[in-house]
Amino acid sequence: MRSFYHYMMRFRGNKQQDHEKQLADWMFEDHSFPKQSTSYHEVSDYLEWNAPFPEALRVFDRVWESYQMEEQE
C-alpha cells in the first residue's frame, strides 16, 4: 500500500487552485509531515496540530475516502 502522501502528490499538478492542490502543496513543503504513513490517525492527528488552512481537515477526510477506495482495488 502506498502512503497517503504519495497518493496526494497527484493533486500538485492541478492547474486549478483548489483545496486538494493546496493541501498537497503544503504536504510537499512540510518536511515534518509523516510522508510514509498509511494510518488515518497518524495523518489526522498531524493535521489537527498543524492545519495549513481552515478547511484542511475536511479536505483530508474527503480525500482519505478516495485514497482508501483506490488502495483496496
Secondary structure, 3 states (H helix, E strand, C coil): CCCHHHHHHHHCCCCCCCHHHHHHHHHHHCCCCCCCCCCHHHHHHHHHHHCCCCCHHHHHHHHHHHHHHHHHC
